[in-house]
Amino acid sequence: MEEQRDPNHPHICTIQSVVDETPTVRTLYFNDDLISKVLPGQFAMVWIPGVNELPMSVMVSEKDGQAGFTVRKRGISSTGLYNLEVGKQIGIRGPYGNSFDIKDGKILLIGGGTGLVPLMRLITFASSSNQITLLMGSKTKDEVFFEETAKKLKQDVTIIPVTEDGSYGENGYVTDVLEKLLEQNTYDAIYTCGPELMMYKTVKLANEKGIFVQASLERMMKCGVGICGSCCVDQDLVCRDGTVFDGQHLAKSSEFGHFERTKSGILEKI
């Protein structure tokens, strides 16, 4: 019988395994039948006991009923999650948010850093007839991850790693490679998640070409249920109206790609 529970009440899970993806990124796997089935683009609020709560995209797992959180140690909360060992417990609320609208045909995925997580899940939800190209942006070779994972999820996926220092794959920014691809190929849809400036340029280029595009936004979230307003972009609440927004909608935004909000809600230039 499928588990019934209140998604707004933290569900306690135990870390089952930890995988180091890069020197600064690791994935913590846990058993949770509900969260393991979330749609690509949905997220969970994760409570790290004694530290804080933060929003996380949900990584796929090879094991049924299992999911993961891929985290880069940066601030207090992300470092607290990163430092958890096997056997430690976390609290999980959700799932929250909407999901990608996966079109038929030839699709292009563009991810940077941990923004690759919902794109890995998107691959598992795509049709077997989808032709998928994945652009993976990183600063350097040591920070490239999920390349082998993507191949396992779909053997015929075309993977193009891009590093800013040219140490692996294509040299430069992932959006530079995107421009070249759009000059040489046609796509039925583009999906992106990662740094907002990367997504902003991706959406802009897709809109100019008339290609359907969706972006999964990452913003400050304190509640995940639309109460605190911390994640607002113009009039949209990323946690309730997103995290996924289409390109035509984002083209009307005065904040997307230009401003972000501090913990106190003050607008700052990106």
C-alpha positions as a LaTeX table, in Angstrom:
\begin{tabular}{lrrr}
\hline
Residue & $x$ (\AA) & $y$ (\AA) & $z$ (\AA) \\
\hline
Met1 & 0.00 & 0.00 & 0.00 \\
Glu2 & 1.37 & 3.39 & $-1.02$ \\
Glu3 & 2.43 & 5.59 & 1.85 \\
Gln4 & 0.02 & 8.38 & 2.79 \\
Arg5 & 1.47 & 11.38 & 4.57 \\
Asp6 & 1.14 & 15.13 & 4.92 \\
Pro7 & 3.66 & 16.65 & 2.47 \\
Asn8 & 3.95 & 19.73 & 4.72 \\
His9 & 5.08 & 17.69 & 7.73 \\
Pro10 & 8.78 & 16.71 & 7.80 \\
His11 & 9.32 & 13.02 & 7.12 \\
Ile12 & 12.44 & 11.67 & 8.80 \\
Cys13 & 14.85 & 9.76 & 6.54 \\
Thr14 & 18.22 & 8.17 & 7.18 \\
Ile15 & 21.21 & 8.71 & 4.91 \\
Gln16 & 21.97 & 5.34 & 3.29 \\
Ser17 & 25.03 & 6.22 & 1.21 \\
Val18 & 27.18 & 9.18 & 0.18 \\
Val19 & 28.85 & 9.58 & $-3.22$ \\
Asp20 & 31.55 & 12.20 & $-3.82$ \\
Glu21 & 30.90 & 13.69 & $-7.27$ \\
Thr22 & 33.71 & 16.28 & $-7.18$ \\
Pro23 & 35.98 & 17.74 & $-4.46$ \\
Thr24 & 33.13 & 20.11 & $-3.51$ \\
Val25 & 29.96 & 18.22 & $-4.52$ \\
Arg26 & 28.45 & 15.04 & $-3.14$ \\
Thr27 & 25.15 & 13.17 & $-3.37$ \\
Leu28 & 23.45 & 11.83 & $-0.26$ \\
Tyr29 & 21.06 & 8.93 & $-0.93$ \\
Phe30 & 18.10 & 7.98 & 1.27 \\
Asn31 & 15.03 & 5.76 & 1.09 \\
Asp32 & 11.74 & 7.60 & 0.53 \\
Asp33 & 9.15 & 6.09 & $-1.81$ \\
Leu34 & 7.21 & 9.35 & $-2.23$ \\
Ile35 & 10.17 & 11.61 & $-2.96$ \\
Ser36 & 11.76 & 9.02 & $-5.27$ \\
Lys37 & 8.82 & 9.48 & $-7.67$ \\
Val38 & 8.78 & 13.29 & $-7.94$ \\
Leu39 & 8.42 & 14.86 & $-11.37$ \\
Pro40 & 11.43 & 16.61 & $-12.99$ \\
Gly41 & 11.47 & 20.18 & $-11.72$ \\
Gln42 & 9.77 & 19.49 & $-8.40$ \\
Phe43 & 11.74 & 20.00 & $-5.20$ \\
Ala44 & 11.73 & 19.18 & $-1.48$ \\
Met45 & 12.44 & 21.24 & 1.62 \\
Val46 & 15.22 & 19.53 & 3.56 \\
Trp47 & 15.71 & 20.00 & 7.30 \\
Ile48 & 19.24 & 19.52 & 8.62 \\
Pro49 & 18.79 & 19.07 & 12.38 \\
Gly50 & 20.44 & 21.85 & 14.37 \\
Val51 & 21.31 & 23.82 & 11.23 \\
Asn52 & 18.51 & 24.98 & 8.94 \\
Glu53 & 16.09 & 24.00 & 6.19 \\
Leu54 & 16.79 & 24.50 & 2.50 \\
Pro55 & 15.19 & 23.65 & $-0.88$ \\
Met56 & 16.73 & 20.82 & $-2.90$ \\
Ser57 & 16.08 & 19.27 & $-6.29$ \\
Val58 & 15.73 & 15.50 & $-6.14$ \\
Met59 & 18.37 & 13.30 & $-7.75$ \\
Val60 & 17.45 & 9.97 & $-9.32$ \\
Ser61 & 18.79 & 6.66 & $-8.00$ \\
Glu62 & 19.33 & 3.24 & $-9.53$ \\
Lys63 & 17.48 & 1.70 & $-6.57$ \\
Asp64 & 13.69 & 1.62 & $-6.35$ \\
Gly65 & 12.25 & 3.79 & $-3.61$ \\
Gln66 & 15.51 & 5.69 & $-3.23$ \\
Ala67 & 16.38 & 9.31 & $-4.07$ \\
Gly68 & 19.25 & 11.68 & $-3.45$ \\
Phe69 & 20.21 & 15.27 & $-2.78$ \\
Thr70 & 23.24 & 16.58 & $-4.64$ \\
Val71 & 24.79 & 19.44 & $-2.70$ \\
Arg72 & 27.76 & 21.75 & $-3.12$ \\
Lys73 & 29.25 & 22.99 & 0.15 \\
Arg74 & 28.94 & 26.75 & 0.11 \\
Gly75 & 26.90 & 28.39 & 2.85 \\
Ile76 & 26.11 & 27.22 & 6.37 \\
Ser77 & 23.07 & 25.15 & 5.37 \\
Ser78 & 24.55 & 23.50 & 2.28 \\
Thr79 & 27.76 & 22.71 & 4.15 \\
Gly80 & 25.71 & 21.24 & 7.00 \\
Leu81 & 23.95 & 18.91 & 4.57 \\
Tyr82 & 27.21 & 18.13 & 2.76 \\
Asn83 & 28.86 & 17.06 & 6.00 \\
Leu84 & 26.21 & 14.51 & 6.98 \\
Glu85 & 27.43 & 10.92 & 7.14 \\
Val86 & 25.75 & 7.58 & 6.54 \\
Gly87 & 23.32 & 6.87 & 9.37 \\
Lys88 & 22.52 & 10.53 & 10.05 \\
Gln89 & 18.93 & 11.72 & 9.67 \\
Ile90 & 17.24 & 14.55 & 7.78 \\
Gly91 & 13.67 & 15.79 & 7.62 \\
Ile92 & 11.96 & 16.12 & 4.22 \\
Arg93 & 8.85 & 18.13 & 3.27 \\
Gly94 & 7.22 & 18.00 & $-0.12$ \\
Pro95 & 7.27 & 17.45 & $-2.99$ \\
Tyr96 & 6.53 & 21.02 & $-4.08$ \\
Gly97 & 6.32 & 22.90 & $-7.36$ \\
Asn98 & 5.45 & 22.09 & $-10.95$ \\
Ser99 & 7.46 & 20.19 & $-13.56$ \\
Phe100 & 8.91 & 20.34 & $-17.06$ \\
Asp101 & 6.57 & 19.86 & $-20.00$ \\
Ile102 & 8.53 & 17.31 & $-22.03$ \\
Lys103 & 7.91 & 17.68 & $-25.75$ \\
Asp104 & 8.30 & 14.95 & $-28.37$ \\
Gly105 & 11.20 & 15.00 & $-30.78$ \\
Lys106 & 14.67 & 16.49 & $-30.51$ \\
Ile107 & 15.35 & 18.15 & $-27.16$ \\
Leu108 & 18.33 & 20.01 & $-25.73$ \\
Leu109 & 19.18 & 20.04 & $-22.02$ \\
Ile110 & 21.48 & 22.72 & $-20.61$ \\
Gly111 & 22.71 & 22.46 & $-17.05$ \\
Gly112 & 25.36 & 24.02 & $-14.87$ \\
Gly113 & 26.61 & 22.62 & $-11.57$ \\
Thr114 & 23.93 & 21.10 & $-9.35$ \\
Gly115 & 21.37 & 22.48 & $-11.81$ \\
Leu116 & 21.97 & 19.20 & $-13.64$ \\
Val117 & 19.93 & 17.33 & $-11.01$ \\
Pro118 & 16.41 & 17.99 & $-12.38$ \\
Leu119 & 17.74 & 17.40 & $-15.90$ \\
Met120 & 18.90 & 13.91 & $-14.90$ \\
Arg121 & 15.36 & 13.23 & $-13.72$ \\
Leu122 & 13.97 & 14.72 & $-16.93$ \\
Ile123 & 15.97 & 12.16 & $-18.92$ \\
Thr124 & 14.26 & 9.33 & $-17.02$ \\
Phe125 & 10.82 & 10.79 & $-17.84$ \\
Ala126 & 11.56 & 11.44 & $-21.53$ \\
Ser127 & 10.14 & 9.18 & $-24.22$ \\
Ser128 & 12.35 & 6.51 & $-25.75$ \\
Ser129 & 11.82 & 8.32 & $-29.06$ \\
Asn130 & 13.27 & 11.58 & $-27.76$ \\
Gln131 & 16.65 & 12.53 & $-29.21$ \\
Ile132 & 18.47 & 14.15 & $-26.29$ \\
Thr133 & 21.54 & 16.37 & $-26.32$ \\
Leu134 & 22.95 & 17.40 & $-22.94$ \\
Leu135 & 25.20 & 20.42 & $-22.46$ \\
Met136 & 27.05 & 20.22 & $-19.13$ \\
Gly137 & 28.73 & 23.41 & $-17.95$ \\
Ser138 & 31.55 & 23.50 & $-15.38$ \\
Lys139 & 34.45 & 25.77 & $-14.48$ \\
Thr140 & 37.09 & 23.06 & $-14.80$ \\
Lys141 & 37.53 & 19.32 & $-15.42$ \\
Asp142 & 37.58 & 18.53 & $-11.68$ \\
Glu143 & 34.05 & 19.94 & $-11.38$ \\
Val144 & 32.46 & 17.84 & $-14.16$ \\
Phe145 & 29.98 & 15.32 & $-12.82$ \\
Phe146 & 26.96 & 13.20 & $-13.87$ \\
Glu147 & 28.48 & 12.44 & $-17.28$ \\
Glu148 & 28.50 & 8.68 & $-16.65$ \\
Thr149 & 25.16 & 8.91 & $-14.87$ \\
Ala150 & 23.53 & 10.48 & $-17.94$ \\
Lys151 & 24.92 & 7.69 & $-20.16$ \\
Lys152 & 23.42 & 5.05 & $-17.86$ \\
Leu153 & 20.04 & 6.77 & $-17.88$ \\
Lys154 & 19.90 & 6.90 & $-21.70$ \\
Gln155 & 22.63 & 5.18 & $-23.70$ \\
Asp156 & 22.12 & 7.20 & $-26.87$ \\
Val157 & 22.15 & 10.63 & $-25.21$ \\
Thr158 & 24.63 & 13.04 & $-26.81$ \\
Ile159 & 26.73 & 14.62 & $-24.05$ \\
Ile160 & 28.77 & 17.78 & $-24.58$ \\
Pro161 & 30.87 & 18.78 & $-21.54$ \\
Val162 & 31.91 & 22.44 & $-21.49$ \\
Thr163 & 34.58 & 23.86 & $-19.18$ \\
Glu164 & 35.37 & 27.54 & $-18.77$ \\
Asp165 & 39.12 & 26.89 & $-18.64$ \\
Gly166 & 39.07 & 24.43 & $-21.55$ \\
Ser167 & 40.51 & 21.59 & $-19.43$ \\
Tyr168 & 37.81 & 19.15 & $-20.62$ \\
Gly169 & 35.35 & 19.06 & $-23.49$ \\
Glu170 & 34.46 & 22.31 & $-25.22$ \\
Asn171 & 36.21 & 25.48 & $-24.13$ \\
Gly172 & 34.23 & 28.47 & $-22.83$ \\
Tyr173 & 30.79 & 29.14 & $-21.45$ \\
Val174 & 28.00 & 26.67 & $-22.04$ \\
Thr175 & 25.92 & 29.39 & $-23.72$ \\
Asp176 & 28.69 & 29.97 & $-26.26$ \\
Val177 & 28.40 & 26.32 & $-27.30$ \\
Leu178 & 24.62 & 26.69 & $-27.30$ \\
Glu179 & 24.85 & 29.50 & $-29.86$ \\
Lys180 & 26.88 & 27.26 & $-32.18$ \\
Leu181 & 24.44 & 24.36 & $-31.79$ \\
Leu182 & 21.47 & 26.57 & $-32.62$ \\
Glu183 & 23.21 & 27.71 & $-35.80$ \\
Gln184 & 23.79 & 24.12 & $-36.91$ \\
Asn185 & 20.73 & 22.23 & $-35.58$ \\
Thr186 & 17.01 & 22.50 & $-34.97$ \\
Tyr187 & 15.38 & 21.47 & $-31.70$ \\
Asp188 & 11.79 & 20.91 & $-30.64$ \\
Ala189 & 12.41 & 22.08 & $-27.08$ \\
Ile190 & 15.13 & 23.31 & $-24.72$ \\
Tyr191 & 15.23 & 22.77 & $-20.95$ \\
Thr192 & 17.66 & 24.44 & $-18.56$ \\
Cys193 & 18.61 & 24.69 & $-14.90$ \\
Gly194 & 21.64 & 26.24 & $-13.25$ \\
Pro195 & 23.12 & 29.70 & $-12.69$ \\
Glu196 & 20.52 & 32.34 & $-13.55$ \\
Leu197 & 22.71 & 34.28 & $-16.00$ \\
Met198 & 23.23 & 31.04 & $-17.93$ \\
Met199 & 19.50 & 30.36 & $-17.97$ \\
Tyr200 & 18.72 & 33.95 & $-18.93$ \\
Lys201 & 20.91 & 33.76 & $-22.04$ \\
Thr202 & 19.58 & 30.28 & $-22.88$ \\
Val203 & 15.98 & 31.49 & $-22.71$ \\
Lys204 & 16.81 & 34.60 & $-24.73$ \\
Leu205 & 18.51 & 32.60 & $-27.50$ \\
Ala206 & 15.67 & 30.06 & $-27.63$ \\
Asn207 & 13.02 & 32.77 & $-27.78$ \\
Glu208 & 14.88 & 34.47 & $-30.64$ \\
Lys209 & 14.85 & 31.17 & $-32.55$ \\
Gly210 & 11.19 & 30.50 & $-31.73$ \\
Ile211 & 12.04 & 27.31 & $-29.83$ \\
Phe212 & 9.93 & 26.17 & $-26.88$ \\
Val213 & 12.05 & 26.63 & $-23.75$ \\
Gln214 & 11.57 & 26.10 & $-20.03$ \\
Ala215 & 13.83 & 27.03 & $-17.11$ \\
Ser216 & 13.79 & 25.72 & $-13.57$ \\
Leu217 & 14.59 & 28.71 & $-11.35$ \\
Glu218 & 16.65 & 28.58 & $-8.17$ \\
Arg219 & 15.77 & 31.32 & $-5.67$ \\
Met220 & 15.88 & 32.00 & $-1.93$ \\
Met221 & 13.18 & 29.84 & $-0.29$ \\
Lys222 & 12.32 & 29.86 & 3.40 \\
Cys223 & 8.97 & 28.04 & 3.47 \\
Gly224 & 8.35 & 26.33 & 0.12 \\
Val225 & 4.59 & 26.86 & 0.35 \\
Gly226 & 4.13 & 30.46 & $-0.81$ \\
Ile227 & 3.87 & 32.18 & 2.58 \\
Cys228 & 7.18 & 33.97 & 3.11 \\
Gly229 & 7.48 & 35.52 & $-0.36$ \\
Ser230 & 11.27 & 35.18 & $-0.32$ \\
Cys231 & 11.39 & 33.44 & $-3.69$ \\
Cys232 & 9.31 & 35.94 & $-5.66$ \\
Val233 & 10.36 & 36.96 & $-9.16$ \\
Asp234 & 8.17 & 39.91 & $-10.12$ \\
Gln235 & 4.68 & 38.68 & $-9.14$ \\
Asp236 & 5.55 & 34.98 & $-9.33$ \\
Leu237 & 6.40 & 32.77 & $-6.38$ \\
Val238 & 9.00 & 30.28 & $-7.58$ \\
Cys239 & 7.93 & 27.69 & $-5.00$ \\
Arg240 & 4.21 & 27.80 & $-5.94$ \\
Asp241 & 4.11 & 29.09 & $-9.53$ \\
Gly242 & 7.34 & 27.30 & $-10.54$ \\
Thr243 & 10.02 & 26.22 & $-10.24$ \\
Val244 & 9.55 & 25.73 & $-13.99$ \\
Phe245 & 8.61 & 28.70 & $-16.19$ \\
Asp246 & 8.43 & 28.88 & $-19.96$ \\
Gly247 & 10.43 & 31.27 & $-22.08$ \\
Gln248 & 7.59 & 33.50 & $-23.20$ \\
His249 & 6.61 & 34.14 & $-19.59$ \\
Leu250 & 10.19 & 34.82 & $-18.50$ \\
Ala251 & 10.68 & 37.24 & $-21.40$ \\
Lys252 & 8.17 & 39.56 & $-19.70$ \\
Ser253 & 10.05 & 39.51 & $-16.38$ \\
Ser254 & 11.98 & 42.57 & $-15.23$ \\
Glu255 & 13.86 & 40.57 & $-12.57$ \\
Phe256 & 14.81 & 37.26 & $-14.21$ \\
Gly257 & 18.47 & 37.40 & $-15.18$ \\
His258 & 18.91 & 40.85 & $-13.66$ \\
Phe259 & 18.07 & 40.79 & $-9.95$ \\
Glu260 & 17.96 & 38.37 & $-7.02$ \\
Arg261 & 16.77 & 38.83 & $-3.45$ \\
Thr262 & 18.74 & 38.72 & $-0.22$ \\
Lys263 & 17.49 & 36.90 & 2.89 \\
Ser264 & 15.72 & 40.13 & 3.91 \\
Gly265 & 14.02 & 40.42 & 0.51 \\
Ile266 & 16.10 & 43.30 & $-0.83$ \\
Leu267 & 16.68 & 43.30 & $-4.59$ \\
Glu268 & 20.30 & 43.05 & $-5.68$ \\
Lys269 & 21.82 & 42.93 & $-9.14$ \\
Ile270 & 22.98 & 39.48 & $-10.19$ \\
\hline
\end{tabular}
